[in-house]
């Protein structure tokens, strides 16, 4: 049996709050016998959600808070105010060793700022980076950064590559994941000066299985297992790919509904394409890991459904079991950073 994992979950974050998150926790507890949770949030909202969806008392504890970080709260201001906010308290539980990891669907900027302040970064890490999986070619391609750092130096991108390689090695069981650099071409002279600089450093790093530059379409052609870019580009790629997946599914539904013959064949066709739709459902890949911290932090999409939030819980559990911060720290120390 897998070792037990206790997660601190900010139940006040996201668009739907406890009424979505509590059922997602119930689903995860039924599937993950090693999981215990600390629910962090306002007592009235929590108790209301628990009345509709009870949880096993022996695997759940509570930390009631009086404040919530809102979506439009400036990230810098949360360091000085809202000291009893659910997101902050969940991170403090990780810092104090009461939880193995923190999961929140709340304000991304606030989570980034608070995580750096409360948990601190690993030696050699200037800025943490968000990493998430994109479903490609029947497997996953991991992309970072996804928005924590809009503009990055060559040193930061190099650090992201090492962190991403370690994370995918541990989480996906790949001894030497292929690392690529997102670029506008595969030729050595393509890209900005910063991209060319980091490309040379990656090429000369014996710790990495660097496969060179990867263009946008290469993400979906299984050309790399880890792809590195700055947060601005990464966030655009992630949102565009999620939007494209939803768009194509809606187009298929519309095509089936518009033609009489297709409507008649629809039940059969839906069964045929169901595995493809399942593999490319963004909900199943919800949960971005904030790498480079001294503790485990996972960010769920703010609009996550119950199914999507349950996927983020499973990812946070897996990362906590892997001891990812320690593994990354060991590799960074060996790289000379």
Buried (B, 14 or more C-beta within 10 A) or exposed (E): EEEEBBBBBBBBBBEBBBBBBBBBBBBBBEEBEEBBBBBBBBEEBBEEBBEEBEBEEEBBBBBBBEBBBBEEBEBEEBBEEBEEBBBBBBBBBBBEEEBBBBBBBBBBBBBBBBBBEBBBBBEBBEBBBBBBBBBBEEEBBBBBBBBBBEEBBBBBBBBBBBBBBBBBBBBBEBEEBBBBBBBEEBEEEBBEEBBBBBBEBBEEBEBBBBBBBBBBEBBBEEBBBBBBBBBBBBBEBBEEBBEEBEEEBEEBEEEBEEEEEEEEEBEEBEEEEEEBEEBBBBBBBBBBBBBBBBBBBBBBBBEBBBBBBBBBBBBBBBBBBBEBBEBBBEBBEEBEB
